[in-house]
Amino acid sequence: MYSVRKTTHWHGDTQANMMVVNIVITGLLIWQFGSDYAVIFCSSALLHLVIEVGLAASGIRKGEVSVYGWKLPRAVDSVVRATVEGPAFCVPSFFVADQVAAGNLALAIGGPAVVVGVLSAYMGLADRRDIARLEPGQQPLMSRRAMTKPGAVMLLALINSLALGALFSIPAPYRAHAFTFVAAYALLVMLFYLINYNLGVRMVQIYDCETKSFTTPGPLFQAAALTYDSAYEMGLLISAAYWVTFYLGLFQYATLGVAA
């Protein structure tokens, strides 16, 4: 089973635009709520950079990527992707955790849902437009991340077990804030998947060993697989951007009026 992203070499334009949006939104949050948003921006970008380097080295990231006509070296492409994909979900998830702890439930739910929903739709529509621009015979770039390789599943189980242990070891009142962050991250990624699946650029596929081809299951299978992907493969794994930073003592929790 594979988590699949369908893009083109023009995806770099969309990524560059999203990077600017991420920086602007994070800047506004830093201005309003303090340095914790700079910390989670940097920690999530760094974690995703490690992941992107691994994906590039394994050959999952394929094809050339350009930004407004400029071909990006793979290293620069990895940095841009990390700056987009890490903060795009971790920064709003931290905002959700802050606002839930402060009792502002409407703002906690509505604000990130609208922002992530709109930007997810923008990315999906841009990719679908770019795929339609391909000339006859050209194929979109297909990034396939294996979800069920035995070795990878065992390694992920070990990492996620360590992540759960680290999260449960966070003392109150910060533990509730941490778990709210993880839950919000998983739900926001699921929102992204839902929108992009319906736009035809994000899906789960199964490899048929007999026909040596990929098949795309129906909506119910997609819903179950993408929920697993967002909550388990992504949510717990990416929680390291939060709990490692917490144990380093870098969060100030200025919104809550307390310090770690």
RODO-2510 file (C-alpha; in nm, 4 decimals, decimal comma):
residues 260
     n   res          X          Y          Z
     1     m     0,0000     0,0000     0,0000
     2     y     0,1370     0,3401    -0,1002
     3     s     0,0584     0,7005    -0,0137
     4     v     0,0640     0,8759    -0,3503
     5     r     0,1078     1,2389    -0,4515
     6     k     0,0535     1,3408    -0,8127
     7     t     0,2292     1,6616    -0,9230
     8     t     0,4335     1,8146    -1,2068
     9     h     0,7628     2,0017    -1,2254
    10     w     0,5573     2,3231    -1,1860
    11     h     0,4753     2,2183    -0,8302
    12     g     0,7760     2,4268    -0,7270
    13     d     0,5817     2,7444    -0,8093
    14     t     0,3041     2,6393    -0,5720
    15     q     0,5547     2,5400    -0,3035
    16     a     0,7314     2,8753    -0,3276
    17     n     0,4018     3,0614    -0,2906
    18     m     0,3095     2,8453     0,0094
    19     m     0,6478     2,9097     0,1705
    20     v     0,5840     3,2845     0,1556
    21     v     0,2341     3,2386     0,3008
    22     n     0,3731     3,0203     0,5827
    23     i     0,6335     3,2806     0,6719
    24     v     0,3778     3,5640     0,6708
    25     i     0,1247     3,3744     0,8840
    26     t     0,3914     3,2614     1,1288
    27     g     0,5250     3,6175     1,1480
    28     l     0,1801     3,7451     1,2411
    29     l     0,1433     3,4774     1,5084
    30     i     0,4864     3,5629     1,6524
    31     w     0,3852     3,9282     1,6626
    32     q     0,0585     3,8513     1,8396
    33     f     0,1465     3,5529     2,0610
    34     g     0,5227     3,5332     2,1054
    35     s     0,8299     3,3362     2,0122
    36     d     0,6805     2,9871     2,0514
    37     y     0,5568     3,0106     1,6939
    38     a     0,9069     3,0787     1,5669
    39     v     1,0289     2,7771     1,7642
    40     i     0,7650     2,5375     1,6283
    41     f     0,8192     2,6750     1,2763
    42     c     1,1924     2,6015     1,2930
    43     s     1,1645     2,2646     1,4688
    44     s     0,8997     2,1340     1,2280
    45     a     1,0913     2,2584     0,9241
    46     l     1,4099     2,0907     1,0496
    47     l     1,2306     1,7611     1,1147
    48     h     1,0706     1,7651     0,7707
    49     l     1,4072     1,8460     0,6145
    50     v     1,5436     1,5224     0,7617
    51     i     1,2422     1,3379     0,6178
    52     e     1,2784     1,5048     0,2777
    53     v     1,6461     1,4119     0,2591
    54     g     1,5484     1,0516     0,3292
    55     l     1,2754     1,0562     0,0645
    56     a     1,5127     1,2053    -0,1915
    57     a     1,7867     0,9549    -0,1095
    58     s     1,5433     0,6631    -0,1401
    59     g     1,4226     0,7807    -0,4811
    60     i     1,0665     0,8570    -0,3726
    61     r     1,1061     1,2218    -0,4711
    62     k     1,1491     1,2051    -0,8469
    63     g     1,1748     1,4445    -1,1384
    64     e     1,2948     1,7995    -1,1789
    65     v     1,1271     2,0824    -0,9912
    66     s     1,1414     2,4461    -1,0975
    67     v     1,0311     2,7741    -0,9445
    68     y     0,9072     3,0208    -1,2062
    69     g     1,1393     2,8756    -1,4680
    70     w     1,4423     2,8241    -1,2427
    71     k     1,5381     2,4604    -1,2005
    72     l     1,5926     2,3802    -0,8339
    73     p     1,8763     2,1566    -0,7175
    74     r     1,7428     1,8638    -0,5143
    75     a     1,8885     2,0093    -0,1941
    76     v     1,7092     2,3422    -0,2430
    77     d     1,3869     2,1635    -0,3358
    78     s     1,4116     1,9663    -0,0088
    79     v     1,4560     2,2867     0,1925
    80     v     1,1564     2,4521     0,0250
    81     r     0,9375     2,1446     0,0785
    82     a     1,0430     2,1203     0,4431
    83     t     0,9683     2,4888     0,5036
    84     v     0,6230     2,4374     0,3569
    85     e     0,5138     2,0941     0,4775
    86     g     0,6412     2,1214     0,8338
    87     p     0,5097     2,4627     0,9440
    88     a     0,1941     2,4366     0,7293
    89     f     0,0457     2,1928     0,9831
    90     c     0,2599     2,2278     1,2963
    91     v     0,2153     2,6043     1,3346
    92     p    -0,1680     2,5967     1,3135
    93     s    -0,1709     2,2869     1,5377
    94     f     0,0222     2,4786     1,8036
    95     f    -0,2298     2,7603     1,7649
    96     v    -0,5141     2,5106     1,8203
    97     a    -0,3460     2,3801     2,1367
    98     d    -0,2919     2,7345     2,2663
    99     q    -0,6487     2,8449     2,2036
   100     v    -0,8060     2,5254     2,3401
   101     a    -0,6040     2,5701     2,6596
   102     a    -0,7192     2,9323     2,6754
   103     g    -1,0837     2,8281     2,6308
   104     n    -1,1275     2,9899     2,2879
   105     l    -1,2780     2,6834     2,1196
   106     a    -1,4440     2,8639     1,8286
   107     l    -1,1202     3,0380     1,7347
   108     a    -0,9185     2,7193     1,7917
   109     i    -1,1349     2,5162     1,5535
   110     g    -1,2519     2,7719     1,3016
   111     g    -0,9330     2,9666     1,2327
   112     p    -0,6951     2,6813     1,1434
   113     a    -0,9680     2,4851     0,9644
   114     v    -1,0414     2,7780     0,7324
   115     v    -0,6755     2,8632     0,6696
   116     v    -0,5597     2,5047     0,6129
   117     g    -0,8716     2,4245     0,4104
   118     v    -0,8258     2,7211     0,1768
   119     l    -0,4531     2,6601     0,1286
   120     s    -0,5076     2,2867     0,0762
   121     a    -0,7634     2,3643    -0,1936
   122     y    -0,5209     2,6096    -0,3521
   123     m    -0,2450     2,3472    -0,3658
   124     g    -0,4756     2,0780    -0,5027
   125     l    -0,6285     2,3032    -0,7666
   126     a    -0,2848     2,4274    -0,8716
   127     d    -0,1583     2,0706    -0,9123
   128     r    -0,4671     1,9692    -1,1069
   129     r    -0,4271     2,2725    -1,3339
   130     d    -0,0614     2,1903    -1,3921
   131     i    -0,1410     1,8268    -1,4744
   132     a    -0,3915     1,9484    -1,7314
   133     r    -0,1123     2,1604    -1,8870
   134     l     0,1016     1,8559    -1,9664
   135     e     0,1481     1,7819    -2,3324
   136     p     0,0186     1,4561    -2,4825
   137     g     0,2477     1,1726    -2,3784
   138     q     0,3825     1,3558    -2,0730
   139     q     0,3122     1,1938    -1,7388
   140     p     0,2712     1,3645    -1,3995
   141     l     0,5287     1,3075    -1,1276
   142     m     0,4139     1,0268    -0,8984
   143     s     0,5671     1,0222    -0,5503
   144     r     0,4846     0,6915    -0,3805
   145     r     0,5652     0,6376    -0,0124
   146     a     0,5381     0,2732     0,0962
   147     m     0,3079     0,2329     0,3980
   148     t     0,3283    -0,1436     0,4534
   149     k     0,6904    -0,2526     0,4052
   150     p     0,7599    -0,4776     0,7067
   151     g     1,0870    -0,3104     0,8019
   152     a     0,9409     0,0399     0,7756
   153     v     0,6301    -0,0604     0,9725
   154     m     0,8430    -0,2039     1,2547
   155     l     1,0663     0,1028     1,2638
   156     l     0,7664     0,3357     1,2667
   157     a     0,6089     0,1356     1,5505
   158     l     0,9283     0,1753     1,7538
   159     i     0,9520     0,5490     1,6832
   160     n     0,5854     0,6073     1,7633
   161     s     0,6121     0,4087     2,0861
   162     l     0,8994     0,6344     2,1904
   163     a     0,6921     0,9375     2,0875
   164     l     0,3959     0,8261     2,3006
   165     g     0,6254     0,7668     2,5956
   166     a     0,7769     1,1122     2,5547
   167     l     0,4340     1,2749     2,5265
   168     f     0,2925     1,0994     2,8335
   169     s     0,6045     1,1964     3,0293
   170     i     0,5409     1,5669     2,9747
   171     p     0,4149     1,7059     3,3079
   172     a     0,0793     1,8772     3,3524
   173     p    -0,0442     2,1242     3,2375
   174     y     0,1747     2,0955     2,9309
   175     r     0,0760     1,7338     2,8586
   176     a    -0,2771     1,8317     2,7571
   177     h    -0,1350     2,1039     2,5346
   178     a     0,0973     1,8492     2,3691
   179     f    -0,1762     1,5934     2,2996
   180     t    -0,4051     1,8660     2,1650
   181     f    -0,1234     1,9625     1,9283
   182     v    -0,0913     1,6036     1,8041
   183     a    -0,4670     1,5596     1,7609
   184     a    -0,4971     1,8909     1,5769
   185     y    -0,2063     1,7978     1,3507
   186     a    -0,3680     1,4675     1,2541
   187     l    -0,7050     1,6316     1,1859
   188     l    -0,5552     1,9121     0,9769
   189     v    -0,3528     1,6635     0,7696
   190     m    -0,6717     1,4601     0,7231
   191     l    -0,8474     1,7759     0,6005
   192     f    -0,5651     1,8281     0,3501
   193     y    -0,5930     1,4665     0,2336
   194     l    -0,9712     1,4885     0,2029
   195     i    -0,9568     1,7972    -0,0167
   196     n    -0,6700     1,6771    -0,2335
   197     y    -0,8139     1,3265    -0,2728
   198     n    -1,1346     1,4752    -0,4081
   199     l    -0,9284     1,6892    -0,6448
   200     g    -0,7554     1,3744    -0,7712
   201     v    -0,3982     1,4607    -0,6726
   202     r    -0,3592     1,2687    -0,3454
   203     m    -0,4597     0,9073    -0,2827
   204     v    -0,3644     0,5644    -0,1569
   205     q    -0,2782     0,2948    -0,4098
   206     i    -0,2161    -0,0793    -0,3840
   207     y     0,0484    -0,2621    -0,5846
   208     d    -0,0743    -0,5783    -0,7559
   209     c     0,2185    -0,8230    -0,7745
   210     e     0,0461    -1,0386    -1,0382
   211     t    -0,0222    -0,7623    -1,2873
   212     k     0,2739    -0,5512    -1,1690
   213     s     0,0547    -0,2420    -1,1653
   214     f    -0,0947     0,0015    -0,9175
   215     t    -0,4682     0,0102    -0,8452
   216     t    -0,6661     0,2808    -0,6658
   217     p    -0,9220     0,1470    -0,4146
   218     g    -1,2618     0,3070    -0,3534
   219     p    -1,3593     0,5892    -0,1151
   220     l    -1,4108     0,3759     0,1986
   221     f    -1,0649     0,2225     0,1703
   222     q    -0,9204     0,5658     0,0967
   223     a    -1,0854     0,7123     0,4072
   224     a    -0,9510     0,4372     0,6323
   225     a    -0,5996     0,4432     0,4834
   226     l    -0,5670     0,8210     0,4847
   227     t    -0,6938     0,8365     0,8449
   228     y    -0,4263     0,5855     0,9433
   229     d    -0,1680     0,7848     0,7495
   230     s    -0,2594     1,1193     0,9040
   231     a    -0,2986     0,9993     1,2640
   232     y    -0,0349     0,7265     1,2966
   233     e     0,2235     0,7630     1,0217
   234     m     0,2211     1,1442     1,0346
   235     g     0,0712     1,2685     1,3619
   236     l     0,2803     1,0676     1,6069
   237     l     0,5933     1,0759     1,3935
   238     i     0,5860     1,4543     1,3556
   239     s     0,5118     1,4999     1,7265
   240     a     0,8899     1,4989     1,7722
   241     a     0,8838     1,8594     1,6500
   242     y     0,6921     1,9348     1,9703
   243     w     0,8240     1,7045     2,2426
   244     v     1,1941     1,7277     2,1564
   245     t     1,1609     2,1054     2,1614
   246     f     0,9706     2,0895     2,4915
   247     y     1,2424     1,8853     2,6604
   248     l     1,5019     2,1310     2,5327
   249     g     1,3104     2,4003     2,7237
   250     l     1,2510     2,6221     2,4215
   251     f     0,8768     2,6827     2,4624
   252     q     0,7662     2,9811     2,6715
   253     y     0,3881     2,9215     2,6548
   254     a     0,3350     3,2975     2,6506
   255     t    -0,0264     3,2597     2,5354
   256     l    -0,1069     3,0584     2,8491
   257     g     0,0789     3,2878     3,0832
   258     v     0,3128     3,0130     3,2045
   259     a     0,6633     2,8960     3,1167
   260     a     0,7908     2,5412     3,0755
***
